[in-house]
Amino acid sequence: MSRYRAVLEYDGTEFLGFQRQARGRTVQGEVEAGLRRMGWAGKTIWGAGRTDTGVHAAGQVIAFDLDWAHGEPALLRALNANLPVDVSVRSVAEGAPEFHPRFAAKARRYRYTLYSAPARSALNARYAWHVWQPLAVPAMQRAADQLLGTHDFATFGTDPDEGGSTVRTVSVAHWSSRGPELTFDIQAEAFLYRMVRSIVGALKQVGAGEMTPAEFERVLHARDRSQCPPLAPAHGLCLMEVLYS
């Protein structure tokens, strides 16, 4: 029996998030069902993060124990042959016996995508938040710069482990633009529940002129969830990468 580490990619549109639930389709449920078709007798796989309903992933990391004697390339083919079209395994390798993708992670990087144009794009509709009005990216970046470092992010989320700390350290908070497509990359050692979508919702208000960077700073340091602007939609968010030592 070996412990394997795999990187997943999935379109979150049709999923009720990553984590298995009593009812409804989840990424964890589909992967476990695929493994069972391969003879897996385990009880659970482990994931690096519990993405919400509708959130996508390009670099979700999972681990599972499996008795497999045919080599890693054959395991990769077998996994993908037993998964639905909206989930794929990008890579798989044998890991350390004690490897846990959540607890071993040193940082996570998310990307949020907006499509800023008067007319919506059908091809981007599943993966980007359509914002019809022009957005001032320099102002959004000035506000985002204030996220860097260690802060109490209680305004922008709650701890996944109820009652835990809302202090997090952000190492990357960067906007990029390419035509009408705007992307926001943010990296931290860990994130609060709905933290990225809350932050993007506030930064969009800065870009639209509904909030100044100084007002964004006051909201950040208020540590008051009731002051958080409306959430950005889930479908613009993607877990890009989980980083390890």
N, C-alpha and C positions, 0 to 999 in steps of 0.2 A: 504493500500500500504506500503510495507516494502523495505528497501534497503538491498540487499544481497551482500555478499563478497564471491568470489569463487576463488579457485586456479586451474589454467589450466595447462595441459601438452599437448604439441603438437610436431609432427614431421614437421618441417618447409619446407621439401623438395618440396612439391607441392604448397606452398603458396608464394604469393608476399608480404610477411611480415605480421605483425599483423594488421596494420591499414587498415580500409576499403578504397577501391579505386573505381574510376568510372568503371574500367574494371579489370577483373582478380580476382582470388580466394584469399581471405584473411581470417585470423583467426577470426577477428572481424565480417566479413560478415557471416561466417558459424555459429558463436555463436548467432548472432542476428537472423539469419534465423531459427535456432533451437528454440529460445525463442518464435518467432512468431508462430511456430507450436504448442506451448503450450498456446497460447492466449495472449502473451505479446503484448502490444500496445505502447511500448516506442519507442523513436527515436534513442537512442544510448546506448551502454554500455561504461564503462570507463575502461581503462587499465593502469597498472603501468608503462609500457614501450612499445615503438614501435619497436619491433624487425624487422630486415631487411629481405628481400627475402632470403629464405633458412635457416634462423637461427631457432634453436629449443628452446623449453622451457620445463623445469620440474617444474617451480614454478612461472609462470606468474599469477598475481593477477588482477582480474576484479571486477567491481561492477555494479549492475543494480537494478532498481526498479521494483518490481513485486507484484501483488496481488495474494498471494498463501496461501491456507488454509489447506494444507495437511501435513505440517511438513517438516523439512529439509531432513530427509532420503528419503522421496518420491520425493522431489525436485531434489536431487542428481541423483536418478534413472531416473527421467524424462528428465533431461538435457542430460545425457549420451545416453539415448535412441534416442534423437533427434539430435545427433551430428555424423559427419562422423568418420571413424575409426582412422583418424590421429589427432583427437582432443578429449581430455577427460577432465572431471572435477574431480579433486582429492578430493576436499572437498568444501562444501558450508555452510555458516552460516549467520544468520541475523546480520547485522552490524549497526553501528550508522547512523542515518539519514543523517549526513553530510559527511560520509566517502567517500573519493576520493582516489583510490589506487595510483595515481601518486603523488599527493601533500602531502599525509600523510606518504609516504615512507621515512624512515630514511637512508636506504642503499639498495644496490642491489649487488648480487653476480653472476658473470658469470664464466663459466668453458669452456676452450678451450681444445680440444683433438687432439693430433697428433698421428699418427701411424708411428713409425720410424723403417723401415725394408726394405731390398732390394726388397721383393715381396709385392705387395699390398694385402690387405685383403678384400674379397668380403663382409664379414659380417660387417665390420667397414666402408665400403665405404660411407655410407650416413651420418656418424656421426663423422668422424675423417679425418684430412688432412694427406694424405699419403706423407711422406718424406722419400725418399729412402736412403739418406746418414745418417751415425751415427751423433747424436747430443750430444754435451757436456753439460749435464744438470747442472753441477756445475757453468759453465760460464754463462749459461742462468739465473741461480738463482742470481748470483752476480749482473748481469745487472738488473734483476727484483727488487732487493732490493732497487735500486735507485728510483723506482716509489713510494715508501712509503712516506706518508706525503702529504703536500699541494704543488702543482706545477701548473704552467701554461702548460697545455698539448696541446697547439695549434699545435705542430708538429704532434700529433697523432689524431686530430679530429677537428670537428667544432661544435659549440653549436647548439642543435636542434632548439632553438628559435633564429632565425637569429639575429646576432648582440650582442648576450649575451656573458657572460664571459666564457673563456676557462680554468679557474682555477677550479681544482677539488682536493679532498682529498681522497687518496687511503689508506685503512687500511689493506688490505691483498693483497699480490702478491707472490704466492707460486707455485713452480713446484713440481710435484710428478711423479714417474715412477713406472710402473709395467710391466715388460717385455718390449715389443716394444711399449706399450701405454704410452704416456706422457700426463699429464693433467696440465693445468695452471689455478689456481683459483685466481680471482681478485675481490676485493670488494671495493666499493666507495659509497659515498652518492648519486652520480649521475654520468652519463657517457656522454661524447661527442659522436656525430654521428661518427660511425665507429672506435671509440677509441680502443676497445679491439682487433679488427682484425688488426689494425695498429700496436699496441704494439706487438702482437704475431708475425706479419710478421718481425718486427725488431729483436725480441728475437730469432727467428729461424735463422736469419743471424748470430747472436752471437754464437748459438750452432753449426752452420755449419762452423765456423771459418772465416766467411766473414766480421765480424765486432767484435771488442773487446768490453768488458764492458765499457771501458773508452770512446770509440767512441759512444756507445749507450747513455752514459750520455751526451755527447756533442749534439747529435741529440735531446734528450729530452729537453735540455735547450735552444736549438736554437729557439724554438717557431716559427718554419717555416715549414708549411705543405709541401712545395716542397722538403724538406729533408727526408720525410717519405719513408721508403722502401715499396715495394709492399705489398698490403693487404694480410693477410691470408684468405683463402676461407671461405665463410659463413657457410658451412655445418659442420665445426668443432666447432661452437659456440653454447652454450646453456645457456639460462637464468635460473639459478638454484634456486634462492630464492630472494624474496623481503622482507626486514625487516622493522618492524613497532615498535613503542614504546610498 
